[in-house]
Amino acid sequence: MKRNLLTLAAFALLAAASHAQTTKAEPNACPADAPFLNADAVKKAGVELPVFKRYCYTDKSGSYALLLSEKQDLPFTKETLSSALQATLFKVGSDGSLTRQWSIRDFAGKDDAGINFRSKLSEFADLDGDGLIDPILVYRFFAPSDKDNFDSDDFSGAIKIVAFHQGRKVVIHAITGDLDGDRSTRANADFFALPKPVRAHLVAKMAGMYKAGQFGFDNSDDFMPKKAKAR
């Protein structure tokens, strides 16, 4: 059954457009004129792919800028996808210096039409009351349709949700399909070590995405992921 179920920023630091262009300010978007995020500063900080989204937030540990980058090298009729993407978090010093905290990079597989961030699903919140923001990012792998198009149906392709909590990188990898047996959701060991409120939030996020028609997760265990297989 396809549909049987169913920041905190003390210093909100406004940015460029996402895949759906808008003039409305987004939560946690950095100021467009932030000097620490000009082209030279970003290049010097080692960001290799074109930056399309800049988020800023502050918590008890300091101020941060998170940059989302995509290669944007796979043009299709309705949208340009990427063969590679990257997210990089920097701590912003009092002098505007950028110190890299972590970076993730991923690639479209040989059977994918391409990937991109689903930036409207990004979140920046303190999920367990420890005074630290827990960034959540989502990106999707699209299945090919024909040479000019890709399949964006919510029961095609795959998706990853990546969350960071106190130095842990949590990765949830979900594959979908038309049949129950085609769908699976697995998470790395760090997911199962999360505090209960953070785990519950991520599970509720998947349930909400499913209900909204944003992705066809496996819901056989009330959206709770299974443990990823050891490599």
N, C-alpha and C positions, 0 to 999 in steps of 0.2 A: 504494500500500500504506500502510495506516494505521499499522501498528506493525511496521515491518520492522527496527528497531534497538533496534537494540538489539533582643576583640575586646576590642575586645580590650582591652579596657578595663582599664586599670590602675585605673580607678575606675568600677565598674559601677553606674552612676547611674540601676523596676519598675512598671509602669503599668497603665493601664486596660485594659479588654478589647479584643480585636479582634472581627472578625465572629463568630468562634466564641468565646463567653465561656468563661473558664477562671480558676480561682483559682491556678493554677500560675504562679510567677514566670517571665517570659520573659527570654532573654538581652538585655542592653542596655536593659532597661526602666528608666525613671527612677523614683526613689522617689515614691510617691504624694503625699508631703507636701513635695516639693521647693519651697521658697518662690519660686524664680525661675520656676516654672511654674504659679503660681496664676492664677485667671481674670483678675484685673486686670492682672498682668504680661504675660500672653499677648495680651490685648486691646491693651494699650499698645504691644506689639511689632509690632502690625499684622496679626495672624492674623485673617482675615475669616470663615472657615468653622468649623463645630464641630470641635473636636479630639477624636479618638477614640483616638489612640495617641501615646505619648511615648517616644522612645528617647534614651539618653544614652551617651556614650563619651568616652574621653580618648586622645589620641595625643601625639606629641612636640611638636605645635604648640599644644596646649591642650585644654580641655574643651568639649564640644558637646552641644546638645540638638536633636534632629530631631523636628518635630511633623508628624503626618499628619492632615489635615482633609478632611472630606467634607460635602457639602451635605445628603445623606440626605433627599432630597425626592421620591423615586420609589418609593412602596410597592408591593410585589408580594406574592403569597401566601406565598412561602417566604423572602423577604429584601427589605430596602429597599435600593435602589440610589440613585445620585446623578447629578445632571446636571452637577456640577462637583466637582473635588477639588484639593487643594493640599498640597504638602510644603514645609516651610521649615526650614532649618538655621540655628541660632544658635550663636555662640560665647558661652560662659558666663564672665563675668568673675569675678575673685576676690571681688567684692562682690555677685555674683549677677546682675549686669546682663546683658542679652541684646543681642548685636550680630548683626544679620542677615548671613549669609554668602551665601546664595542661596535662591531660591524657585522652585518650578515649579507651574504651574497648567494643568489640562487640562479638556476638556469632552466630554460625550457628543455624538456626531453625530446628525443628524436621523434616521438609520436605526438608531440604537442604542436598546436598552431602557434603558440606563444604564451607569454605570461604578462600580468600587470598587477600593481597594487590596487586593492579596492579601498581607496583612501577614505571614503565616507564611513568605513567600518573601523577606522583607527580609533583608539581610546587612550585617554591619559587620566587616570584616576588612582587614588590611594584605595585599593580594594580591601585592605585588611587593617586599616587604622594605624599603620606603623610610621606615618609621616612621610613615606616615600611613594612617589608616583610609580605605577606599574604600567609601562607602555604596552599596548596591544596593537599588533599590525596584522593585516590580512592580505594575502595575494593569491591569485587564481591562475591555474593552468587550464588553457582552453583547448578543446578538441578541434581538429580540422573539420571543415565541411567540404569546401572545394578550394581551388587555388586563389579565389578572390574573397573567400568568406571563412569564418570560423563559427563553431556552434556555441552559443551563449545560453542555451537552455539550462535551467538550474539542475537538471539531472544528467549533465554531461561534464566531463573533465574532472579536475581535482582542485583542492584548495589547501592552503596552509594558514594556520593561525599561529603567530609567534608572540609570546609574552615574556616579559622580563620582570623578575622578582628577586630583589636582594642578591643580584649577581647570577641568578639561575636563568638559563635560556630554555623556555618551555616551547616545544614544537608539537602542534597537533596537525596531523596530515590526514585529510579525508579524501576518499575517492568515491565518486557517485556513479549511478547507472540507473537504467529503467527498472531493473529487477532487484528485489531485496538482496539476493546473493551477490550482486555486483558491487554493493556499497560497503565501505568499511571506514572506520575512524580509529586511528591509532595515535598515541602520544608517547613521547619519550619519558624516561624515568623521572625527570624533574617535575613533570606534571603531577605525578602521584605524591611528590614530596611537598607540594604547595600547601599553605594553610587552607583550611576548609572553605572560608569565604571566597578565596581566589579561584579555587577549583569550581565552586558552585557558580561563580560569575561566568567563567568560560563555558561551562555546560549550558547555562541559560542563554549565553550569546549564540551558541550553535542552534539551540531550539528556536530562538527568535529569528535567526537567519532563515531557518527552514520554513517557519510559518510565513515569513515575508516573501518567500519565493526567491531568495538570494542564493541558496545552494541546497541540494538534496542530500543532506547528511543521513547516515545510517541512524535510525532512531530505535533500534531493537532493544537497547539498554538505557532508554530515556536519555539518549545523546551522550552518555558517558563513554569516553574513548577506551579502547583496549590498549594494553601495553604494546609498544612497538617491538617487533621482533629484533633480537640481538643480531648485529651484523657479524 
